[in-house]
Amino acid sequence: MSQGKRSSLGRGLSALMADLQTEDNAPAAKEGTLTVPIEQVTPNPDQPRRVFDQSALAELADSIRHRGVIQPLIVRKHPDDDQIYQIVAGERRWRAAQMAQLHELPVLVRGFSDEEMLEVAIIENIQRADLNAIDEAASYKQLMTRFGHTQDKLAEALGKSRSHIANLLRLLNLPDQVQEWVRDEKLSAGHARALVTAENPVPLARKIIDKDLSVRAVEALMREKDGATAKPSKRAEKDADTRALEGDLSATLKMKVQIKQAGEGGQLVISYRDLEQLDKLCQVLSAGV
């Protein structure tokens, strides 16, 4: 990511987060709140969340009918029409307000750039309790690769532990089919974490689904497989920091990475599934040359 693109995010992550942390404030208590006709508000075309649970929206609409929209939407002026406001955060409230047949909405107008608008939309989605583990991990990955945030910075700003973020990022190393099963809630995040180090995660995931195996059963199965294939002496030499580094590298490259230490030196082994992955790896390695 170029330095110029990073500098366009002048507010910084902490300031962007501050605009989202108004959950308990009524509109009148927030300076700068406007009330605008609902037809003058349009959704973000780059909204990361594409699926909105209709039953949850119906519940929110019922609440809005009785209490109104308590938390203002964060908007910006539409880049092509200054009479229209574009949603930065709060599309669920906008959709529910339409279901509740509201005519006006409370909004906070912010001068966000396109980059900042996307960044805030991603952060808002991460804060949603119903976000599945894969989409949450993909959001962290996007914040890191597109906006240059580190795991430590995200953990501090979002109130998450660094290990939580690192463990979720490792799920992106799983094959697409397994990730899709997690999105469809056929597999839990716990199941997915247990599959990250599996040699053949897809057939094992199918077995979990078909036999309705618990996370503990899968972890026990993985320990049995590790015991049958790994030498105990070498396994004991690999400490927690090394395993964490393997996980971080795997999450970054989206390929399985193994660190094999031998005294002060060692080997870094990167496994790729196909020639397309190999080509991507070569591009990554040659980028810094």
FENMONOR-V62227 format. One record per pair of residues at least 12 apart in sequence whose C-alpha atoms are under 8 Angstrom apart, sorted by the first residue. I is the first residue (numbers start at 1). J is the second residue. Records with the same first field share a line. If there is no record, write none. Layout:
I->J ; J
//
This chain:
1->145 ; 146 ; 147 ; 148
6->147 ; 148
8->113 ; 115
9->113 ; 115 ; 116
13->157
14->157
16->120
17->120 ; 123 ; 157 ; 158
19->74
20->89 ; 124
22->71
23->71
24->71
25->70 ; 71
26->70 ; 71 ; 72
27->70 ; 71 ; 72 ; 106
32->108 ; 109
33->72 ; 106 ; 107 ; 108 ; 109
34->106 ; 107 ; 108 ; 109
35->104 ; 105 ; 106 ; 107
36->104 ; 105 ; 106 ; 107
37->103 ; 104 ; 105
38->94 ; 98 ; 102 ; 103 ; 104 ; 105
39->103
40->83 ; 84 ; 85
41->84 ; 85 ; 86 ; 87
42->84 ; 85 ; 86 ; 87
43->86 ; 87 ; 88 ; 91
44->86 ; 87 ; 88 ; 91
46->118
47->118 ; 121 ; 122
48->118 ; 121 ; 122 ; 125
49->125
52->92
57->92 ; 95 ; 96
58->96 ; 99
60->93 ; 96
61->93 ; 96 ; 97 ; 99 ; 100
62->100
64->96 ; 97 ; 100
65->100
69->93 ; 97 ; 105 ; 106
71->106
72->90 ; 105 ; 106 ; 107 ; 108
73->87 ; 88 ; 89 ; 90 ; 91 ; 93 ; 94 ; 105 ; 106 ; 107 ; 108
74->87 ; 88 ; 89 ; 90 ; 107 ; 108 ; 109 ; 110
75->87 ; 88 ; 89 ; 107 ; 108 ; 109 ; 110
76->88 ; 109 ; 110 ; 111 ; 112
77->109 ; 110 ; 111
88->117 ; 118 ; 120 ; 121
89->120 ; 121 ; 124
119->143 ; 147
122->139 ; 143
123->139
126->139
127->158
132->182 ; 183 ; 185
133->168 ; 182 ; 183 ; 189
134->168 ; 171 ; 172 ; 179 ; 182 ; 183
135->183
136->168
137->165 ; 168 ; 169 ; 171 ; 172
138->169 ; 172
140->154 ; 165 ; 169
141->169
151->165 ; 166
166->247 ; 248 ; 251
167->193 ; 247
168->193
169->248 ; 251
170->193 ; 196 ; 247 ; 248 ; 250 ; 251
171->192 ; 193 ; 196 ; 251
172->251 ; 254
173->196 ; 250 ; 251 ; 254 ; 255 ; 256
174->192 ; 195 ; 196 ; 201
175->201 ; 202
177->202
178->192 ; 201 ; 202 ; 205
179->192
186->209
187->205 ; 208 ; 209
190->215
191->214 ; 215 ; 218
194->215 ; 218 ; 219 ; 222
197->256
198->222
238->261
242->259
246->258 ; 259
253->281
255->270 ; 271 ; 272
256->270 ; 271 ; 272
257->269 ; 270 ; 271
258->270
//
